[in-house]
Amino acid sequence: MIGAEIFHLSSLLIILASVLVLSVFERRLRIPTLLGSVFIGILLGPSFFNFIDYQSIPEWLSFFSLMGGMLILFLIGLETDLRDLFETSKRSSVMAVLGMFFSGVFVLILGLLFGFNRSQVLLLIAATVVTATPTSLAILLELKKTKTKAANYLHASTIIDNVVGVFFVFLLIAVHESGGLEFWGFARIGLTLAFLLAISYTIMPKVSRWVFQIFGNPNPQTRITIAFTFVLLFGVISSYFLYEAALGAFLAGVMLSEIKPEYKKELMKTITEIGEGLFFPLFFLTIGLAVNIWSVLSITLLAFLLVYILAAVYGKYIGGYYGAMLLHLKEADARAIGSGLVPRGGIGLIIAQVGLSLALFTPEQFAMVVLMVFATTVIGVIMISRTFGKLK
């Protein structure tokens, strides 16, 4: 018993120490934290040291990983003001939809050419079309360009394609788990999704405000406890009805997005700090553990990976660029928006992990999605720095 405790504590110590050391280089190179955590997972997994076997990950690490994925989606839901989204979507949706359309069509053609089945192609599209909002915004904050017109359009566009991506993939998962694309099963799951979203946006915000009123003026610790309670409650409900707990976390975020602005701001800050300090690195690390980069070292797979990365980059850039031009924005703004849509991140990796856990992706296909996220993030950071750097 003592030996097992020492092993688990030592494993966690090695992981967190590695993340901490790598964070120094991440700040200097302006690399998102998620890439560093995935990289550590790749080093500790079968690609190099094989320190942790993905097929027999300790339960504590699986739990931290699950909570990391749920908190990422909770924050996306918390940030999603649906009223504001509907108001801005008339214009911003043009760029979001075109970005998803072009990258989706490119990947669809690519997947069919390389013999992917229907479910794999759909998951591949879902993992590819979603932009990494935190990555783009982090670079804009550093460049002090968050108040530009291009940044406002970019932010709204990334929220739209995050929401669409989340529901698309969970609808696909639910259909897969329910036994296929039979019409009535598809309709039942679609209606369940719509119902849960509707009550999360209409009834449950009133419940959350009522809960906060019961506690009077709850202190920060109580607010965190309330938030985690709703995350777990909706996670259990979503897991039972829709086969995936993370969607419940997203809906819990949507529900709590209507609380007092000062509570919401503090909650986002605290959950982000908790997540970035422990849960997010362990979530992304487990994704790295599942990657075996040697499995893609064949001419066919390397050719697919190269074309896949190009399709992911140019699909988003072209969609964002021409969407902005259709709205008569300046060309410099259009280039900046197109560049801002290029980085992929947490949602794409969540989709890839779900695909692997359901055996929809082979290990090789999973590795290529992770490597695509790596490449588009690095390329996107460079493109954002150059294009937004020229804006006044």
C-alpha positions as YAML, in Angstrom:
chain: A
units: angstrom
residues:
- id: 1
  name: MET
  ca: [0.00, 0.00, 0.00]
- id: 2
  name: ILE
  ca: [2.76, 2.41, 0.96]
- id: 3
  name: GLY
  ca: [4.70, 1.43, -2.14]
- id: 4
  name: ALA
  ca: [1.70, 2.22, -4.36]
- id: 5
  name: GLU
  ca: [1.24, 5.61, -2.68]
- id: 6
  name: ILE
  ca: [4.89, 6.47, -3.18]
- id: 7
  name: PHE
  ca: [4.66, 5.45, -6.85]
- id: 8
  name: HIS
  ca: [1.56, 7.58, -7.51]
- id: 9
  name: LEU
  ca: [2.95, 10.59, -5.64]
- id: 10
  name: SER
  ca: [6.29, 10.24, -7.45]
- id: 11
  name: SER
  ca: [4.51, 10.01, -10.81]
- id: 12
  name: LEU
  ca: [2.51, 13.16, -10.10]
- id: 13
  name: LEU
  ca: [5.68, 14.91, -8.89]
- id: 14
  name: ILE
  ca: [7.57, 14.04, -12.09]
- id: 15
  name: ILE
  ca: [4.67, 15.17, -14.27]
- id: 16
  name: LEU
  ca: [4.09, 18.51, -12.52]
- id: 17
  name: ALA
  ca: [7.83, 19.23, -12.26]
- id: 18
  name: SER
  ca: [8.18, 18.60, -15.99]
- id: 19
  name: VAL
  ca: [5.25, 20.92, -16.75]
- id: 20
  name: LEU
  ca: [6.75, 23.58, -14.49]
- id: 21
  name: VAL
  ca: [10.19, 23.42, -16.10]
- id: 22
  name: LEU
  ca: [8.76, 23.45, -19.60]
- id: 23
  name: SER
  ca: [6.59, 26.48, -18.77]
- id: 24
  name: VAL
  ca: [9.75, 28.61, -18.65]
- id: 25
  name: PHE
  ca: [10.47, 27.81, -22.30]
- id: 26
  name: GLU
  ca: [6.79, 28.19, -23.25]
- id: 27
  name: ARG
  ca: [6.74, 31.78, -22.03]
- id: 28
  name: ARG
  ca: [9.96, 32.65, -23.83]
- id: 29
  name: LEU
  ca: [8.89, 31.01, -27.09]
- id: 30
  name: ARG
  ca: [5.24, 32.14, -26.74]
- id: 31
  name: ILE
  ca: [4.05, 28.55, -27.08]
- id: 32
  name: PRO
  ca: [0.61, 27.70, -25.58]
- id: 33
  name: THR
  ca: [0.75, 25.63, -22.38]
- id: 34
  name: LEU
  ca: [-1.33, 22.84, -23.86]
- id: 35
  name: LEU
  ca: [1.40, 22.05, -26.41]
- id: 36
  name: GLY
  ca: [3.98, 21.72, -23.66]
- id: 37
  name: SER
  ca: [1.77, 19.31, -21.71]
- id: 38
  name: VAL
  ca: [1.08, 17.19, -24.80]
- id: 39
  name: PHE
  ca: [4.81, 17.16, -25.54]
- id: 40
  name: ILE
  ca: [5.57, 15.88, -22.03]
- id: 41
  name: GLY
  ca: [2.95, 13.17, -22.52]
- id: 42
  name: ILE
  ca: [4.62, 12.16, -25.78]
- id: 43
  name: LEU
  ca: [7.98, 11.94, -24.00]
- id: 44
  name: LEU
  ca: [6.58, 9.86, -21.12]
- id: 45
  name: GLY
  ca: [4.50, 7.63, -23.43]
- id: 46
  name: PRO
  ca: [5.38, 4.94, -25.98]
- id: 47
  name: SER
  ca: [7.08, 7.37, -28.34]
- id: 48
  name: PHE
  ca: [10.13, 7.68, -26.06]
- id: 49
  name: PHE
  ca: [10.46, 6.63, -22.40]
- id: 50
  name: ASN
  ca: [7.24, 4.58, -22.02]
- id: 51
  name: PHE
  ca: [7.06, 5.67, -18.36]
- id: 52
  name: ILE
  ca: [3.24, 5.47, -18.30]
- id: 53
  name: ASP
  ca: [1.22, 3.00, -20.38]
- id: 54
  name: TYR
  ca: [-1.86, 4.69, -21.84]
- id: 55
  name: GLN
  ca: [-3.77, 1.40, -21.79]
- id: 56
  name: SER
  ca: [-3.33, 1.14, -18.00]
- id: 57
  name: ILE
  ca: [-3.34, 4.77, -16.85]
- id: 58
  name: PRO
  ca: [-3.76, 5.06, -13.06]
- id: 59
  name: GLU
  ca: [-7.29, 5.89, -11.94]
- id: 60
  name: TRP
  ca: [-6.19, 9.15, -10.32]
- id: 61
  name: LEU
  ca: [-4.71, 10.35, -13.62]
- id: 62
  name: SER
  ca: [-7.85, 9.32, -15.55]
- id: 63
  name: PHE
  ca: [-9.97, 11.28, -13.06]
- id: 64
  name: PHE
  ca: [-7.82, 14.41, -13.30]
- id: 65
  name: SER
  ca: [-7.89, 14.10, -17.09]
- id: 66
  name: LEU
  ca: [-11.70, 13.77, -17.13]
- id: 67
  name: MET
  ca: [-12.07, 16.82, -14.90]
- id: 68
  name: GLY
  ca: [-9.65, 18.77, -17.09]
- id: 69
  name: GLY
  ca: [-11.73, 18.13, -20.21]
- id: 70
  name: MET
  ca: [-14.95, 18.97, -18.35]
- id: 71
  name: LEU
  ca: [-13.57, 22.24, -16.97]
- id: 72
  name: ILE
  ca: [-12.39, 23.33, -20.43]
- id: 73
  name: LEU
  ca: [-15.91, 22.91, -21.78]
- id: 74
  name: PHE
  ca: [-17.40, 24.49, -18.64]
- id: 75
  name: LEU
  ca: [-15.35, 27.64, -19.26]
- id: 76
  name: ILE
  ca: [-16.44, 27.73, -22.91]
- id: 77
  name: GLY
  ca: [-20.06, 27.50, -21.78]
- id: 78
  name: LEU
  ca: [-19.53, 30.13, -19.08]
- id: 79
  name: GLU
  ca: [-18.05, 32.50, -21.63]
- id: 80
  name: THR
  ca: [-20.92, 31.92, -24.08]
- id: 81
  name: ASP
  ca: [-23.43, 34.72, -23.72]
- id: 82
  name: LEU
  ca: [-26.09, 33.39, -26.09]
- id: 83
  name: ARG
  ca: [-27.97, 36.70, -26.32]
- id: 84
  name: ASP
  ca: [-24.81, 38.53, -27.33]
- id: 85
  name: LEU
  ca: [-23.84, 35.63, -29.59]
- id: 86
  name: PHE
  ca: [-27.14, 35.83, -31.46]
- id: 87
  name: GLU
  ca: [-26.75, 39.59, -31.88]
- id: 88
  name: THR
  ca: [-23.19, 39.43, -33.25]
- id: 89
  name: SER
  ca: [-23.58, 36.19, -35.17]
- id: 90
  name: LYS
  ca: [-25.30, 37.83, -38.13]
- id: 91
  name: ARG
  ca: [-21.98, 39.23, -39.27]
- id: 92
  name: SER
  ca: [-19.38, 37.14, -37.44]
- id: 93
  name: SER
  ca: [-21.05, 33.87, -38.46]
- id: 94
  name: VAL
  ca: [-20.05, 34.55, -42.07]
- id: 95
  name: MET
  ca: [-16.37, 34.13, -41.19]
- id: 96
  name: ALA
  ca: [-17.01, 31.28, -38.76]
- id: 97
  name: VAL
  ca: [-19.17, 29.33, -41.22]
- id: 98
  name: LEU
  ca: [-16.83, 29.86, -44.17]
- id: 99
  name: GLY
  ca: [-13.82, 28.86, -42.06]
- id: 100
  name: MET
  ca: [-15.58, 25.66, -41.00]
- id: 101
  name: PHE
  ca: [-16.88, 25.05, -44.52]
- id: 102
  name: PHE
  ca: [-13.57, 25.29, -46.37]
- id: 103
  name: SER
  ca: [-11.54, 23.36, -43.82]
- id: 104
  name: GLY
  ca: [-14.35, 20.79, -43.52]
- id: 105
  name: VAL
  ca: [-14.61, 20.28, -47.29]
- id: 106
  name: PHE
  ca: [-10.83, 19.98, -47.67]
- id: 107
  name: VAL
  ca: [-10.67, 17.37, -44.90]
- id: 108
  name: LEU
  ca: [-13.73, 15.53, -46.25]
- id: 109
  name: ILE
  ca: [-12.07, 15.11, -49.64]
- id: 110
  name: LEU
  ca: [-8.78, 14.15, -48.03]
- id: 111
  name: GLY
  ca: [-10.36, 11.59, -45.71]
- id: 112
  name: LEU
  ca: [-12.28, 9.93, -48.53]
- id: 113
  name: LEU
  ca: [-9.19, 9.80, -50.76]
- id: 114
  name: PHE
  ca: [-7.24, 8.05, -48.00]
- id: 115
  name: GLY
  ca: [-9.97, 5.51, -47.24]
- id: 116
  name: PHE
  ca: [-11.41, 6.79, -43.95]
- id: 117
  name: ASN
  ca: [-14.88, 5.49, -43.10]
- id: 118
  name: ARG
  ca: [-17.86, 7.81, -42.58]
- id: 119
  name: SER
  ca: [-17.56, 8.09, -38.79]
- id: 120
  name: GLN
  ca: [-13.82, 8.72, -38.99]
- id: 121
  name: VAL
  ca: [-14.27, 11.42, -41.63]
- id: 122
  name: LEU
  ca: [-16.94, 13.18, -39.55]
- id: 123
  name: LEU
  ca: [-14.79, 13.09, -36.41]
- id: 124
  name: LEU
  ca: [-11.79, 14.28, -38.40]
- id: 125
  name: ILE
  ca: [-13.84, 17.22, -39.68]
- id: 126
  name: ALA
  ca: [-15.08, 18.02, -36.17]
- id: 127
  name: ALA
  ca: [-11.53, 17.98, -34.78]
- id: 128
  name: THR
  ca: [-10.31, 20.22, -37.60]
- id: 129
  name: VAL
  ca: [-12.95, 22.94, -37.87]
- id: 130
  name: VAL
  ca: [-12.79, 24.23, -34.27]
- id: 131
  name: THR
  ca: [-10.47, 27.18, -33.58]
- id: 132
  name: ALA
  ca: [-8.52, 27.49, -30.33]
- id: 133
  name: THR
  ca: [-10.01, 30.65, -28.80]
- id: 134
  name: PRO
  ca: [-7.56, 30.90, -25.84]
- id: 135
  name: THR
  ca: [-4.52, 30.66, -28.12]
- id: 136
  name: SER
  ca: [-5.64, 33.46, -30.41]
- id: 137
  name: LEU
  ca: [-6.74, 35.71, -27.55]
- id: 138
  name: ALA
  ca: [-3.52, 35.14, -25.60]
- id: 139
  name: ILE
  ca: [-1.45, 36.38, -28.53]
- id: 140
  name: LEU
  ca: [-3.74, 39.37, -29.04]
- id: 141
  name: LEU
  ca: [-3.40, 40.30, -25.37]
- id: 142
  name: GLU
  ca: [0.36, 40.18, -25.68]
- id: 143
  name: LEU
  ca: [0.25, 42.31, -28.85]
- id: 144
  name: LYS
  ca: [-2.26, 44.69, -27.19]
- id: 145
  name: LYS
  ca: [-4.64, 44.28, -30.15]
- id: 146
  name: THR
  ca: [-7.76, 43.05, -28.35]
- id: 147
  name: LYS
  ca: [-9.64, 46.31, -29.03]
- id: 148
  name: THR
  ca: [-9.22, 46.22, -32.82]
- id: 149
  name: LYS
  ca: [-12.16, 45.57, -35.12]
- id: 150
  name: ALA
  ca: [-10.50, 42.38, -36.38]
- id: 151
  name: ALA
  ca: [-10.13, 41.08, -32.81]
- id: 152
  name: ASN
  ca: [-13.83, 41.67, -32.06]
- id: 153
  name: TYR
  ca: [-14.92, 39.76, -35.16]
- id: 154
  name: LEU
  ca: [-12.38, 37.02, -34.47]
- id: 155
  name: HIS
  ca: [-13.57, 36.50, -30.90]
- id: 156
  name: ALA
  ca: [-17.22, 36.18, -31.92]
- id: 157
  name: SER
  ca: [-16.30, 33.84, -34.79]
- id: 158
  name: THR
  ca: [-14.25, 31.50, -32.60]
- id: 159
  name: ILE
  ca: [-17.03, 31.28, -30.01]
- id: 160
  name: ILE
  ca: [-19.51, 30.36, -32.75]
- id: 161
  name: ASP
  ca: [-17.38, 27.58, -34.19]
- id: 162
  name: ASN
  ca: [-16.53, 26.29, -30.69]
- id: 163
  name: VAL
  ca: [-20.23, 25.97, -29.85]
- id: 164
  name: VAL
  ca: [-21.02, 24.35, -33.22]
- id: 165
  name: GLY
  ca: [-18.05, 22.00, -32.88]
- id: 166
  name: VAL
  ca: [-19.02, 20.92, -29.35]
- id: 167
  name: PHE
  ca: [-22.58, 20.04, -30.33]
- id: 168
  name: PHE
  ca: [-21.58, 18.42, -33.61]
- id: 169
  name: VAL
  ca: [-19.16, 16.01, -32.00]
- id: 170
  name: PHE
  ca: [-21.42, 15.09, -29.08]
- id: 171
  name: LEU
  ca: [-24.32, 14.50, -31.44]
- id: 172
  name: LEU
  ca: [-22.08, 12.17, -33.44]
- id: 173
  name: ILE
  ca: [-20.94, 10.38, -30.27]
- id: 174
  name: ALA
  ca: [-24.48, 9.93, -29.03]
- id: 175
  name: VAL
  ca: [-25.62, 8.56, -32.38]
- id: 176
  name: HIS
  ca: [-22.66, 6.17, -32.45]
- id: 177
  name: GLU
  ca: [-23.37, 4.92, -28.93]
- id: 178
  name: SER
  ca: [-27.07, 4.49, -29.64]
- id: 179
  name: GLY
  ca: [-26.35, 2.15, -32.54]
- id: 180
  name: GLY
  ca: [-26.07, 4.15, -35.73]
- id: 181
  name: LEU
  ca: [-27.75, 6.78, -37.88]
- id: 182
  name: GLU
  ca: [-31.28, 5.39, -37.76]
- id: 183
  name: PHE
  ca: [-33.66, 8.34, -38.19]
- id: 184
  name: TRP
  ca: [-35.71, 8.09, -35.00]
- id: 185
  name: GLY
  ca: [-32.65, 7.47, -32.84]
- id: 186
  name: PHE
  ca: [-30.94, 10.47, -34.45]
- id: 187
  name: ALA
  ca: [-34.06, 12.61, -33.92]
- id: 188
  name: ARG
  ca: [-34.39, 11.52, -30.28]
- id: 189
  name: ILE
  ca: [-30.81, 12.47, -29.49]
- id: 190
  name: GLY
  ca: [-31.06, 15.73, -31.40]
- id: 191
  name: LEU
  ca: [-34.19, 16.68, -29.48]
- id: 192
  name: THR
  ca: [-32.53, 15.72, -26.18]
- id: 193
  name: LEU
  ca: [-29.60, 17.99, -27.02]
- id: 194
  name: ALA
  ca: [-31.93, 20.83, -27.95]
- id: 195
  name: PHE
  ca: [-33.99, 20.32, -24.77]
- id: 196
  name: LEU
  ca: [-30.93, 20.35, -22.50]
- id: 197
  name: LEU
  ca: [-29.58, 23.47, -24.18]
- id: 198
  name: ALA
  ca: [-32.98, 25.18, -23.92]
- id: 199
  name: ILE
  ca: [-33.40, 24.55, -20.20]
- id: 200
  name: SER
  ca: [-29.74, 25.50, -19.63]
- id: 201
  name: TYR
  ca: [-30.45, 28.84, -21.25]
- id: 202
  name: THR
  ca: [-33.97, 29.54, -19.94]
- id: 203
  name: ILE
  ca: [-34.93, 27.70, -16.75]
- id: 204
  name: MET
  ca: [-31.62, 26.73, -15.18]
- id: 205
  name: PRO
  ca: [-30.14, 30.28, -15.07]
- id: 206
  name: LYS
  ca: [-33.09, 31.20, -12.83]
- id: 207
  name: VAL
  ca: [-32.32, 28.16, -10.68]
- id: 208
  name: SER
  ca: [-28.66, 29.16, -10.42]
- id: 209
  name: ARG
  ca: [-29.59, 32.72, -9.42]
- id: 210
  name: TRP
  ca: [-32.02, 31.30, -6.85]
- id: 211
  name: VAL
  ca: [-29.27, 29.07, -5.43]
- id: 212
  name: PHE
  ca: [-26.95, 32.06, -5.14]
- id: 213
  name: GLN
  ca: [-29.71, 34.02, -3.38]
- id: 214
  name: ILE
  ca: [-30.16, 31.24, -0.83]
- id: 215
  name: PHE
  ca: [-26.56, 31.76, 0.24]
- id: 216
  name: GLY
  ca: [-27.09, 35.52, 0.37]
- id: 217
  name: ASN
  ca: [-23.79, 36.98, -0.78]
- id: 218
  name: PRO
  ca: [-21.75, 33.75, -1.08]
- id: 219
  name: ASN
  ca: [-18.03, 33.99, -0.49]
- id: 220
  name: PRO
  ca: [-15.63, 32.93, -3.29]
- id: 221
  name: GLN
  ca: [-15.16, 29.45, -1.81]
- id: 222
  name: THR
  ca: [-18.91, 28.80, -1.78]
- id: 223
  name: ARG
  ca: [-19.24, 30.03, -5.37]
- id: 224
  name: ILE
  ca: [-16.58, 27.55, -6.48]
- id: 225
  name: THR
  ca: [-18.37, 24.74, -4.62]
- id: 226
  name: ILE
  ca: [-21.67, 25.68, -6.28]
- id: 227
  name: ALA
  ca: [-20.03, 25.73, -9.71]
- id: 228
  name: PHE
  ca: [-18.39, 22.31, -9.24]
- id: 229
  name: THR
  ca: [-21.70, 20.91, -7.95]
- id: 230
  name: PHE
  ca: [-23.50, 21.98, -11.12]
- id: 231
  name: VAL
  ca: [-20.65, 20.72, -13.32]
- id: 232
  name: LEU
  ca: [-20.83, 17.27, -11.73]
- id: 233
  name: LEU
  ca: [-24.65, 17.22, -11.66]
- id: 234
  name: PHE
  ca: [-24.97, 18.06, -15.35]
- id: 235
  name: GLY
  ca: [-22.06, 15.73, -16.11]
- id: 236
  name: VAL
  ca: [-23.93, 12.81, -14.55]
- id: 237
  name: ILE
  ca: [-27.18, 13.69, -16.36]
- id: 238
  name: SER
  ca: [-25.42, 14.15, -19.71]
- id: 239
  name: SER
  ca: [-23.43, 10.95, -19.26]
- id: 240
  name: TYR
  ca: [-26.63, 9.00, -18.65]
- id: 241
  name: PHE
  ca: [-28.70, 10.43, -21.50]
- id: 242
  name: LEU
  ca: [-26.03, 11.41, -24.06]
- id: 243
  name: TYR
  ca: [-23.15, 9.07, -23.18]
- id: 244
  name: GLU
  ca: [-20.66, 11.88, -22.54]
- id: 245
  name: ALA
  ca: [-20.14, 13.82, -19.28]
- id: 246
  name: ALA
  ca: [-18.20, 16.70, -20.82]
- id: 247
  name: LEU
  ca: [-21.27, 18.02, -22.65]
- id: 248
  name: GLY
  ca: [-22.97, 18.41, -19.26]
- id: 249
  name: ALA
  ca: [-20.07, 20.57, -18.10]
- id: 250
  name: PHE
  ca: [-20.59, 22.82, -21.13]
- id: 251
  name: LEU
  ca: [-24.31, 23.12, -20.35]
- id: 252
  name: ALA
  ca: [-23.50, 23.92, -16.70]
- id: 253
  name: GLY
  ca: [-21.32, 26.75, -17.97]
- id: 254
  name: VAL
  ca: [-24.14, 28.08, -20.16]
- id: 255
  name: MET
  ca: [-26.46, 27.93, -17.15]
- id: 256
  name: LEU
  ca: [-24.09, 29.90, -14.90]
- id: 257
  name: SER
  ca: [-23.32, 32.46, -17.61]
- id: 258
  name: GLU
  ca: [-26.35, 34.45, -16.38]
- id: 259
  name: ILE
  ca: [-25.12, 35.04, -12.82]
- id: 260
  name: LYS
  ca: [-23.96, 38.47, -11.64]
- id: 261
  name: PRO
  ca: [-21.13, 39.80, -13.85]
- id: 262
  name: GLU
  ca: [-18.76, 40.19, -10.88]
- id: 263
  name: TYR
  ca: [-19.44, 36.60, -9.79]
- id: 264
  name: LYS
  ca: [-18.97, 35.34, -13.34]
- id: 265
  name: LYS
  ca: [-15.69, 37.19, -13.84]
- id: 266
  name: GLU
  ca: [-14.28, 35.90, -10.56]
- id: 267
  name: LEU
  ca: [-15.51, 32.37, -11.26]
- id: 268
  name: MET
  ca: [-13.86, 32.31, -14.68]
- id: 269
  name: LYS
  ca: [-10.62, 33.58, -13.20]
- id: 270
  name: THR
  ca: [-10.58, 31.05, -10.36]
- id: 271
  name: ILE
  ca: [-11.62, 28.03, -12.47]
- id: 272
  name: THR
  ca: [-9.02, 28.98, -15.09]
- id: 273
  name: GLU
  ca: [-6.30, 29.19, -12.43]
- id: 274
  name: ILE
  ca: [-7.34, 25.84, -10.91]
- id: 275
  name: GLY
  ca: [-7.47, 24.26, -14.34]
- id: 276
  name: GLU
  ca: [-4.19, 25.65, -15.63]
- id: 277
  name: GLY
  ca: [-2.47, 24.81, -12.36]
- id: 278
  name: LEU
  ca: [-3.42, 21.13, -12.30]
- id: 279
  name: PHE
  ca: [-6.29, 19.73, -14.37]
- id: 280
  name: PHE
  ca: [-5.53, 21.09, -17.85]
- id: 281
  name: PRO
  ca: [-1.88, 19.98, -17.94]
- id: 282
  name: LEU
  ca: [-2.86, 16.47, -16.84]
- id: 283
  name: PHE
  ca: [-5.66, 16.32, -19.43]
- id: 284
  name: PHE
  ca: [-3.37, 17.31, -22.28]
- id: 285
  name: LEU
  ca: [-0.61, 15.08, -20.94]
- id: 286
  name: THR
  ca: [-2.86, 12.00, -21.16]
- id: 287
  name: ILE
  ca: [-3.48, 12.86, -24.80]
- id: 288
  name: GLY
  ca: [0.29, 12.89, -25.38]
- id: 289
  name: LEU
  ca: [0.56, 9.51, -23.64]
- id: 290
  name: ALA
  ca: [-1.72, 7.99, -26.29]
- id: 291
  name: VAL
  ca: [0.43, 9.25, -29.18]
- id: 292
  name: ASN
  ca: [3.03, 7.02, -30.78]
- id: 293
  name: ILE
  ca: [4.74, 9.24, -33.34]
- id: 294
  name: TRP
  ca: [6.63, 6.27, -34.78]
- id: 295
  name: SER
  ca: [3.32, 4.81, -35.95]
- id: 296
  name: VAL
  ca: [2.95, 7.53, -38.60]
- id: 297
  name: LEU
  ca: [6.43, 7.13, -40.09]
- id: 298
  name: SER
  ca: [5.36, 5.68, -43.41]
- id: 299
  name: ILE
  ca: [5.25, 7.41, -46.78]
- id: 300
  name: THR
  ca: [1.44, 7.19, -47.00]
- id: 301
  name: LEU
  ca: [0.75, 8.48, -43.50]
- id: 302
  name: LEU
  ca: [3.36, 11.24, -43.72]
- id: 303
  name: ALA
  ca: [1.85, 12.35, -47.04]
- id: 304
  name: PHE
  ca: [-1.60, 12.41, -45.44]
- id: 305
  name: LEU
  ca: [-0.28, 14.35, -42.43]
- id: 306
  name: LEU
  ca: [1.38, 16.99, -44.60]
- id: 307
  name: VAL
  ca: [-1.70, 17.53, -46.77]
- id: 308
  name: TYR
  ca: [-3.93, 17.42, -43.67]
- id: 309
  name: ILE
  ca: [-1.97, 20.23, -42.00]
- id: 310
  name: LEU
  ca: [-2.07, 22.33, -45.19]
- id: 311
  name: ALA
  ca: [-5.83, 21.76, -45.51]
- id: 312
  name: ALA
  ca: [-6.36, 22.74, -41.86]
- id: 313
  name: VAL
  ca: [-4.31, 25.94, -42.22]
- id: 314
  name: TYR
  ca: [-5.54, 27.14, -45.59]
- id: 315
  name: GLY
  ca: [-9.16, 26.09, -45.05]
- id: 316
  name: LYS
  ca: [-9.51, 28.31, -42.00]
- id: 317
  name: TYR
  ca: [-7.45, 31.16, -43.43]
- id: 318
  name: ILE
  ca: [-9.37, 31.27, -46.72]
- id: 319
  name: GLY
  ca: [-12.73, 31.11, -44.95]
- id: 320
  name: GLY
  ca: [-11.86, 33.88, -42.51]
- id: 321
  name: TYR
  ca: [-10.25, 36.05, -45.18]
- id: 322
  name: TYR
  ca: [-13.06, 35.88, -47.73]
- id: 323
  name: GLY
  ca: [-15.73, 36.09, -45.02]
- id: 324
  name: ALA
  ca: [-14.21, 39.37, -43.85]
- id: 325
  name: MET
  ca: [-13.92, 40.66, -47.42]
- id: 326
  name: LEU
  ca: [-17.63, 39.86, -48.00]
- id: 327
  name: LEU
  ca: [-18.36, 42.13, -45.02]
- id: 328
  name: HIS
  ca: [-16.29, 44.87, -46.69]
- id: 329
  name: LEU
  ca: [-13.59, 44.93, -44.02]
- id: 330
  name: LYS
  ca: [-10.13, 46.17, -44.87]
- id: 331
  name: GLU
  ca: [-7.77, 43.63, -46.39]
- id: 332
  name: ALA
  ca: [-5.40, 43.93, -43.43]
- id: 333
  name: ASP
  ca: [-8.28, 43.07, -41.08]
- id: 334
  name: ALA
  ca: [-9.30, 40.17, -43.33]
- id: 335
  name: ARG
  ca: [-5.77, 38.73, -43.25]
- id: 336
  name: ALA
  ca: [-5.65, 39.10, -39.48]
- id: 337
  name: ILE
  ca: [-9.01, 37.36, -38.99]
- id: 338
  name: GLY
  ca: [-8.03, 34.53, -41.31]
- id: 339
  name: SER
  ca: [-4.78, 34.07, -39.39]
- id: 340
  name: GLY
  ca: [-6.59, 34.16, -36.05]
- id: 341
  name: LEU
  ca: [-8.78, 31.22, -37.07]
- id: 342
  name: VAL
  ca: [-5.81, 28.96, -37.86]
- id: 343
  name: PRO
  ca: [-4.72, 27.69, -34.38]
- id: 344
  name: ARG
  ca: [-6.47, 24.58, -33.08]
- id: 345
  name: GLY
  ca: [-6.44, 23.52, -29.45]
- id: 346
  name: GLY
  ca: [-8.30, 21.95, -26.57]
- id: 347
  name: ILE
  ca: [-11.61, 21.14, -28.28]
- id: 348
  name: GLY
  ca: [-9.87, 19.45, -31.19]
- id: 349
  name: LEU
  ca: [-7.85, 17.34, -28.78]
- id: 350
  name: ILE
  ca: [-10.95, 16.47, -26.76]
- id: 351
  name: ILE
  ca: [-12.63, 15.30, -29.97]
- id: 352
  name: ALA
  ca: [-9.57, 13.23, -30.89]
- id: 353
  name: GLN
  ca: [-9.47, 11.61, -27.46]
- id: 354
  name: VAL
  ca: [-13.17, 10.77, -27.61]
- id: 355
  name: GLY
  ca: [-12.67, 9.25, -31.06]
- id: 356
  name: LEU
  ca: [-9.85, 7.08, -29.73]
- id: 357
  name: SER
  ca: [-11.78, 6.00, -26.62]
- id: 358
  name: LEU
  ca: [-14.73, 4.92, -28.80]
- id: 359
  name: ALA
  ca: [-12.37, 3.07, -31.17]
- id: 360
  name: LEU
  ca: [-13.54, 5.31, -34.03]
- id: 361
  name: PHE
  ca: [-9.96, 6.47, -34.56]
- id: 362
  name: THR
  ca: [-7.02, 4.15, -34.96]
- id: 363
  name: PRO
  ca: [-3.90, 5.11, -32.92]
- id: 364
  name: GLU
  ca: [-2.32, 6.36, -36.15]
- id: 365
  name: GLN
  ca: [-5.28, 8.61, -36.99]
- id: 366
  name: PHE
  ca: [-5.37, 9.90, -33.42]
- id: 367
  name: ALA
  ca: [-1.65, 10.74, -33.59]
- id: 368
  name: MET
  ca: [-2.16, 12.68, -36.81]
- id: 369
  name: VAL
  ca: [-4.92, 14.83, -35.29]
- id: 370
  name: VAL
  ca: [-2.67, 15.65, -32.32]
- id: 371
  name: LEU
  ca: [0.22, 16.51, -34.65]
- id: 372
  name: MET
  ca: [-2.14, 18.68, -36.73]
- id: 373
  name: VAL
  ca: [-3.07, 20.61, -33.57]
- id: 374
  name: PHE
  ca: [0.63, 21.05, -32.82]
- id: 375
  name: ALA
  ca: [1.46, 22.30, -36.31]
- id: 376
  name: THR
  ca: [-1.53, 24.63, -36.75]
- id: 377
  name: THR
  ca: [-0.97, 26.18, -33.34]
- id: 378
  name: VAL
  ca: [2.68, 26.98, -34.04]
- id: 379
  name: ILE
  ca: [1.92, 28.21, -37.56]
- id: 380
  name: GLY
  ca: [-1.10, 30.17, -36.31]
- id: 381
  name: VAL
  ca: [0.88, 31.93, -33.59]
- id: 382
  name: ILE
  ca: [3.39, 33.13, -36.21]
- id: 383
  name: MET
  ca: [0.64, 34.26, -38.60]
- id: 384
  name: ILE
  ca: [-1.29, 36.11, -35.86]
- id: 385
  name: SER
  ca: [1.84, 37.91, -34.67]
- id: 386
  name: ARG
  ca: [2.62, 39.11, -38.18]
- id: 387
  name: THR
  ca: [-0.86, 40.10, -39.35]
- id: 388
  name: PHE
  ca: [-2.22, 41.65, -36.15]
- id: 389
  name: GLY
  ca: [1.13, 43.31, -35.52]
- id: 390
  name: LYS
  ca: [0.50, 45.46, -38.60]
- id: 391
  name: LEU
  ca: [-2.90, 46.69, -37.41]
- id: 392
  name: LYS
  ca: [-3.26, 50.05, -35.74]
...
